[in-house]
């Protein structure tokens, strides 16, 4: 049997790329979730960790998630933690108890923290009892898992997503829940709606740091083409000789800014700054 090396490499690399993109890096369009978080929510749903119920130790939760997502407990725990951080997600889908970290500090170990599904997270899974989504075997065939969750609204737009796969990447910002629902309803009632009409409902990104977006004139082009940049700026007030920043851009660390200003002062590059207070 003679194999063409070029054809075999292409075949193998295509399979690898498809696996990485589908199983790790890129969120699924139907429910807006990457596999690790879909499996986390499904596991917590089976554990009956409802919003009105008790939390469970994250170590226990992560252990059960590994029955569906065998890619290491550290990565799984990091995904669970991020989904509970109000500075990472506009509306967290997991409610955490304990030290879940900050922009500047890491979270506590999983044996110290606890978690349950948040109300928004529960909205993504509560339709599972109606058995309306396809199921597929888990990685070792011992049980089944949903191919996607029965999300009742475009979750992908709500909390956004980012990921770098093989040959493709995704970076979608978060949007206001009311705006997402309004835009979805408008599109259902007006299936031939233009981008301008949809953006009038969606209004643009909504970041949980409540920063200012300064290139609103680019919105139509960005949503139409599917790529572009939203330029963020801190909100600030100037009173006399004081500049007070009240809202920083998304995921910008106040501690890091403080460190950079202090270093600039020490180098004599910002002698006009007399004091920096966090």
N, C-alpha and C positions, 0 to 999 in steps of 0.2 A: 504494500500500500504506500503510495507516494502522496505526501501532503505539501501543498503550497504554503511556504512559511508566511508569506504576506497575508494570505487569506486567513490562515489560522490565527495570526496575531490580531488581525482586525476582528475576527469573531470573538476571541477571548477578551480583548479590551472592551468591545461593545457590551459584552455580558457584565464585565466588571463595572463599567460606567453606569449601566442601568441599575445595578445593585446598589452602588453608592448613592446615586441620585434618589432612588426610590426608598431605600431603607435607612438612610442616614441624613442626607444633606438638604433635600428640598421638600418643603411642605406640600401636602396633597391639596389640590384645588377644592375638592368636595367639602372637606371640613377644616382646611387651613392649618392642619397640624402635621408636624413631623412624626414619624413612627414612634419615637421614644415617648412623646407626650400623649399620643393616642393610646399607647399601651399603658401609660401611667394612669390616665383617667379611667380606662377600662378596668384596670386592676383595682383602683380605689372604688369604682362603682360596684364591683363584685364584693368588695370588703364592706360595702354599705357605709362608706365614710361620707355621709350626706352633710350639707351645710348646717343643718340644725342638730347634727349629732356630735359625737365625741371625736377628738383627733386621735391619731395612732402614731406611734414612734416611726420616724422616717426610715430607720434601719429595717423595721418589719415590712414597711411598704415597699422599699427598694428591693428587698429580697424576693417579694412576690412578683414585682415587675420583671425581674430577671427570668421568670418563667416564660415571658413573651419576648424579651429584648436582651439577649445574652451578649451584651457588648461592654460589660464591666460596670461594677456598682458605682464607681466614681462619676462616670459620665451620666449615668441615670440619676444619681443624686443631684448633680449640678443642674440637670434639666428640671427636676422637681423644685429645686430652690429658686431658680430663675422664674418659674411660673408662679411663685408666691411673692415675688418682690414687686412692690408698687412703684419702684423706680426703674424697673426693667420692663414691665408690662403696664399698659394703660389701665386694664382691668384684669387683675390676676385671676387665674382659673383654679388656683390652689390657695387655701388659707393655711398659713403656717403659724405655729406657736413655738416660740424660742428665738434664738438669735439666727436670723436668716441673712445677716450681713448688711452691708451698705455699699455705696459706690466705692468707698475707700477701703473697706474691710471685708474679709471673707466670712462666710457663715460658720456656725459651729458644726462639729461633726454630726453625722446622721443619728448617732446614738443619743444625742442630746435634744434633738428637735422633733416636733410632731407636725402632722399635717392632716387635712381633710379637703374635700372638694369645695370650692367657693360657689356661690349662687350662679355666677356666669359659667363656671366649669360644669355645674350640674345641668345647665340648659343644653350643653353639648351632648350629654349622655342619657338624659332621662327618657329619650325616645327609644332606647335600646330594648326596653321591655315590650315594645310593640313588634319587635323582630322585623324591622323594615329595611335593614342594611345587610348586605352580603357578608357572610362569615367565611374564614379561611383557616386552615390548620396553622398552628404555631410552628416554630422552627423545628421541633422534634416530633410533631404530630400527636402529642399527648392531649391536646385540647384545641379549642378554636378561639379566634379573635376576630373582631370586626375589621373589614377592609377599610372602612372609614366610619366616622361617627355621624349620627343623625343631627348634625348642627342645624338649628332652625333659622339661622341668619348667616351672612357671609363673614364668618369669624376671621378669615384671612385678612380682611380689611380692618377689623376691629383692633386686634393687637399686632398686626403686621407679622413679618417674618424676615429672617436673613439666613443665608446659607450659601456655601461655595461647594459645588459638586464637581463632577468631571465634565468639562465642556460646557457647563452652564452654571449660573448663579442666580440668586433671588435676593432682592432687598426691597421690601414693601413696608412703608411706614404705617403707624397706627392711626386710626380714625375714630372720631366721636361715635358712640353707639347710636345715639338718636339720629345723627346724620346718615349713618350706614343703613338704618332701618328706613328712613325717609327716602333715600336714594333707591333702595331695593324695591320699596313699594311703588315708587314713581316708575321704575323700569318695568315692573310687572304690568302696570296700567298703560304704559307707553312704550311698547317694545321697540319702536323705531326712534327712541329718544336719541338726541345728539349728545356728544361729549359735553358740550357747553351746558346743556340742560341737566345732565347728570351731575356735573361739577357744581352747578348751582345748588343742588341738594346736598352733595357730599362736602362741599366747601373747602376741602383740603385736609392735610394731615392734622392730627391732634396728638401732641406729645405730652406725656405725663408731667414733664417739668414746667409746662405752661410757658415755654419760651416764645419768642416772636419769630415768625417766618417772614423774611423780607423780600422774597421774589415771587409774590403772588401773581405777577403778570405772566409767569412761566407755567402756571398750573395747567391750563388747557393743553399746551404742547406736551407736558410731561405725562398727563393721563392719556392723551391721544396716542403717543408713541410708545409708552410703556417704559421709558427711561428718561433720566434727568436727575437733577439735584435740588433738594429743598434746602435753602440756606437759612440757618438758624442764628439767632442773636439773643443774647441775654436781655432781659428787661431790667431797666435801671432808671434811677432818678438822680438828678444833680441838685444838691442843696448847698449853696455857698461853695465851700472848697471840698465838699464830700461827694463822692460817687457811690451810691448804694445799689448793688445788684440784688434784685428780689427774686429773679428766676433765671437759672442758667440753662444753656442748651442741653438737649437730651444727652444723658450719660457723661456730662462734663463734671469733673470732680472739683468741688470747691477747695478741697485740701491741695490738689495739684496746682490750681491757680495761685493759691497762697504761697506755695513752695516756689513757683516760677517768679512771682513778684519779689519775694525775698532774695532769690538768687540775683535778679536784675539789680536790686538795690545794692547788694554786696559787690557787684561788678561796676557800680557807679553809672549804670545805664538808666536808672529811674530815680534820680536824686530829688525830683519834684514830689515823690511819694513820701510822706512823712510817717504814715502808719497804715497797716493793713489789719483789719479785724474780721475774723470769721464769726 
